[in-house]
Amino acid sequence: MLRRSTRKAALRAEAPEDHGVNSDTHKDPTGDPQDASRSEPSRKRRRTNSSYEDDRKKKHVRGRRGALKGLVEMPMDILFEILSHLRSADILRLSWTSKALRGILMSRSSAFVWKTARANVEGLPDCPPFLNEPQYAAFMFDSTCDYCRRARTQMTIWDFTRCCHKCSADEDKFQRPFDIRWPGCILNEVWVIIPSVWVNVGKRTYKRFKISSVVEMRERHDKVHSHAKEQWFVNKKTETSLRKDHFAKCKTWLNEQAEARSQELNEIRQRRTTAIRKKLTGLGWGEELEKLQAADSEEFNSLPTVKVPKALTDRIWENIKEDIIQWMEAAKADRLKAEFRAAQKARHGILAELYASFMASQPLHAILPPVADVAMTEPFKTIIALPLPPESPVVTAEHFATAVETLPDFVKSWRSSADAKLLAAMRACNELSLQDAQESSLNLATTFFGCARSYGCRAQLPYPHVLVHPCASNPSYCTPHDAFKDLECQPWDFEGNYIEFSPQWYMIARYILEACGLDPDTTTRQQVEDPTFFVECVGCNQKKISEEARTLMTWVSAMNHVAIHRSRREDKGMRVHRAQLSDEDMHRAIQLEADRRENLKRNVFGPKFWICVRCKEVHTWSGFLEHISNSHQIDVSIHEPAEYKDYELHMNAYTRWDYQSVLYLKPLSSIPEEGM
């Protein structure tokens, strides 16, 4: 009892001297959140029934309450012996536990305790001369923000303080470089001695300076005599350089510790992941784990229940097992779906090759459906949708052999269905009375259909050009159909609103045919597309050219020419009729038409207009030259490809806008002899 009472008296008599913890360069390392409540006088409480107080349940406190009370009651030599085996972080946290321990640890006589604890930390730099031991320990091992007390703050400043990202962006605490007001001083010199942070705003990084330090330094500077101000800056720069040197060492050590801790946590995570995989293998998921793709494996390792840096125990496994198995089931379903999708893509590729061979066996200008129409019909659809092995064998070209034999019948059926759609569009036109239109009406010269797709070309198309128009079979950029993506096409007029009958061009065609002395109700497309059929425009508004030349047009060009005049309301003085040409002029007009076809080759990035006569493949002009060189071993530098022998123009070319220009036939008297 004598020793105990003496110990208590000593504690009461000893004043808790600090080591400069009130310095404005750092936070109070012994700040106890409970001190404030303990120092305030207790409030008066209302008197209550004692029986009621006895019945109240006591709040459950985890751990042993008051377990450290015995430390302050033991002899000092024993206490210091215990503390000599601790590290700086342990001593720092002990100083937060109670006022009694704080009084012991913050006294000057206990300075050796902090030094011993610091020596127990391997590689820790020595305490800087401008900090005391508690301040240094608080900076190195307390990660709270010095400005708002936010926990886990990793941003450090060379004045040995910590700052969270929120405070660094606070304009009341940090300011921009050019917002500093320091009359009579060069800002470059001021920036050197003021603590600063780098703030990330969007994709840019900005430097901000500590406002409280600016105010403090300016006040100190103002108190210095004018003759000594320059030397004051020199001294501050030297002091700043010293602080930054010590800070660099401390920062290096902190980074090394963070890296070591990160590596340690990663090793724990790896052991936990390995243990979980072993548990799953025991439950029959080993094969599925091996089949996980790199992305799925990374996702598995990043699961909240897997990436926890904590050893796996049987109790933990029982708690997380259901969630992990549920994820494995979903991953397996996604894998099977992806494998089936890959198999479908391969099957679409096989079908595309077989259909290309079938198209090569057909006449050059045969009207054939897109391959997507074939893929969407039986029996091809069933073959493409066959299950994966082992439920079904691997699909090869042999599985399509029987189905390919049905292609001729399918083409006929598709053509009849497409013609029926076009006839229905003609009969549904409200502006004209075409309810009696028959299949033969499709071949009339007055029959035109417009491209009505939202992002289409708005071209006007005769029959059967409309059946091979690319806008009617090109898939949309965001199509949800995987088959269309694989085949790079979709069924012709897939949504049923890509093609519409054109009453405007129907009336223009009747006008031109009547002007040419032909019957619009019986004249067919074949008649007006004859190579010797030309329409001449008299009184064309392009007088500068037409005064010296005759304006000739093919049938489609004439349609486009009249449509342009009417859209501009310039058709009052326009007169068209069938051109009457001599044999010489007819020959020259046909040559002009051939020259225009040749000019299409100049469009390097143009559409696919050229059909290979040998294999029926359609290419751009540059692609065609490369094709016949590689596939048919024809040297284009020696053998220049010839029309009708090596290639023919696809019918889509005749409806392209840049092919529908007029031909200007100059009189022979105006052509030099060398041009004849």
Sequence and secondary structure as in RCSB ss.txt:
>XXXX:A:sequence
MLRRSTRKAALRAEAPEDHGVNSDTHKDPTGDPQDASRSEPSRKRRRTNSSYEDDRKKKHVRGRRGALKGLVEMP
MDILFEILSHLRSADILRLSWTSKALRGILMSRSSAFVWKTARANVEGLPDCPPFLNEPQYAAFMFDSTCDYCRR
ARTQMTIWDFTRCCHKCSADEDKFQRPFDIRWPGCILNEVWVIIPSVWVNVGKRTYKRFKISSVVEMRERHDKVH
SHAKEQWFVNKKTETSLRKDHFAKCKTWLNEQAEARSQELNEIRQRRTTAIRKKLTGLGWGEELEKLQAADSEEF
NSLPTVKVPKALTDRIWENIKEDIIQWMEAAKADRLKAEFRAAQKARHGILAELYASFMASQPLHAILPPVADVA
MTEPFKTIIALPLPPESPVVTAEHFATAVETLPDFVKSWRSSADAKLLAAMRACNELSLQDAQESSLNLATTFFG
CARSYGCRAQLPYPHVLVHPCASNPSYCTPHDAFKDLECQPWDFEGNYIEFSPQWYMIARYILEACGLDPDTTTR
QQVEDPTFFVECVGCNQKKISEEARTLMTWVSAMNHVAIHRSRREDKGMRVHRAQLSDEDMHRAIQLEADRRENL
KRNVFGPKFWICVRCKEVHTWSGFLEHISNSHQIDVSIHEPAEYKDYELHMNAYTRWDYQSVLYLKPLSSIPEEG
M
>XXXX:A:secstr
 HHHHHHHHHHHHS    SSTT TTS  TT  TTHHHHHS         HHHHHHS     SS TTGGGGGGGS 
HHHHHHHHTTS HHHHHHHTTT HHHHHHHTSGGGHHHHHHHHHTSTT     TTS HHHHHHHHH  S TTT  
SS   EETTTEE  HHHHT TTTEE GGG   TTS HHHHHHHS EEEEEETTEEEEEEEHHHHHHHHHHHHHS 
GGGHHHHHHHHHHHHHHHHHHHHHHHHHHHHHHHHHHHHHHHHHHHHHHHHHHHHHHTT HHHHHT  HHHHHHH
HTSTTTS SS   HHHHHHHHHHHHHHHHHHHHHHHHHHHHHHHHHHHHHHHHHHHHHHHTS TT     HHHHH
TSTTHHHHHT   TTTS    GGGGHHHHTTHHHHHHHHHHHHHHHHHHHHHT SSS  TT  GGGGGBTT EEE
E  TTS   EEETTGGGG GGGT   TT   HHHHHHT   TTTTS SEEE HHHHHHHHHHHHHTT  TTT BH
HHHTSTT  EEEES S HHHHTTSEEEE HHHHHHHHHHHHHTT  SS EEEE    HHHHHHHHHHHHHHHHHG
GG TT    EEETTT  EE HHHHHHHHHHTS   TTTS   BTTTEEE GGGGGSGGG   EEE  GGGS GGG
 
